[in-house]
Amino acid sequence: MSKINVAKTVLNRLPSLSKMAGRNGLLLKKHSPELLIGIGIIGIVTSTVMACRAMRKFDALLDGHREIVNDIKYTEANLEYSPQDYNKDLAITYVQTGKELVKLYGPAVTLGVASIACILGAHNIMQKRNVALVAAYKAVEQSFFNYRQRVIEEFGERKDYQYRHGIREIEVTEMPYTDENGKKHKAETRTVEVYDPNQRSVYARFFDEGCANWSKTPEYNLLFIKNQQNYANDLLHSRGHVFLNEVYDMLGIDRSQAGAVVGWVMSKEGDNFVDFGMYDLCNASAREFVNGHERSILLDFNVDGVIYDLI
């Protein structure tokens, strides 16, 4: 193959090589906190081993230093030894011993400091990412809040509630019938609200047999959830804030990533109460649970949003 063909081949492959390098660089940046923590842990362990090995030579170095210092002091006391030479020799001895100590422990200390710097760097990266994620989540939340406010201004709070919970209105025509008193009723058309159980928030969770505190007795489950809701409200009013994951813990439900940052805060903008959504009149399954006909229920929580910006 001629040099021209080789050059053309290399030039043709440059875009793919550049794309591959860019992707690998992005992956490296993505996993940089994990890599830095791993490097830091390995470095700290290695520096500890190096320091332990250096300890074996430390006693010999210290004994040699003491021996030289004693010789200098003996010479100064028994022979002609000017104060200038005495101080000079002592200074040289201490400087040389210091250099030996630096050589002995310098690599271990340097590696240990670099390892700690790697761990702190990983923490700094994760902290910046968390701040960015919270900011992004807050922007989405604010956008959704503004959308709801426009809906309320245009159509009212009832429509906002229907849109948020997936409730729609349909017209139902009732056939003519005769009641138990013999009175005849004409056919009539009325508007009813239909609830879509699939339209739940991302924070909704089932309280069922998968939860540690669930029971086969429906009344016990209702009493337990009511008590936990009351406790969550007491905690909110006494402490001023409650995280969603704390409520999950009360109910024996697994935690979530979102539950670590969202929750309730006592403020002028929030609801200032915790509601598990048990008494939603439009939710037929919730009515069955409250009436004791169901043992499990889908709970949907009225969180205020990301509470770090609200505290």
Sequence and secondary structure as in RCSB ss.txt:
>XXXX:A:sequence
MSKINVAKTVLNRLPSLSKMAGRNGLLLKKHSPELLIGIGIIGIVTSTVMACRAMRKFDALLDGHREIVNDIKYT
EANLEYSPQDYNKDLAITYVQTGKELVKLYGPAVTLGVASIACILGAHNIMQKRNVALVAAYKAVEQSFFNYRQR
VIEEFGERKDYQYRHGIREIEVTEMPYTDENGKKHKAETRTVEVYDPNQRSVYARFFDEGCANWSKTPEYNLLFI
KNQQNYANDLLHSRGHVFLNEVYDMLGIDRSQAGAVVGWVMSKEGDNFVDFGMYDLCNASAREFVNGHERSILLD
FNVDGVIYDLI
>XXXX:A:secstr
  HHHHHHHHHHHHHHHHHHHHHHHHHHHHTHHHHHHHHHHHHHHHHHHHHHHHHHHHHHHHHHHHHHHHHHHHH
HHHS   HHHHHHHHHHHHHHHHHHHHHHHHHHHHHHHHHHHHHHHHHHHHHHHHHHHHHHHHHHHHHHHHHHHH
HHHHH HHHHHHHHHTEEEEEEEE  EE TTS EE  EEEEEEEE TT   TT EEESTTSTT  S HHHHHHHH
HHHHHHHHHHHHHHSEEEHHHHHHHHT    SGGGTEEEE SSSS  S   STT TT HHHHHHHTTS S EEE 
    EESTTT 
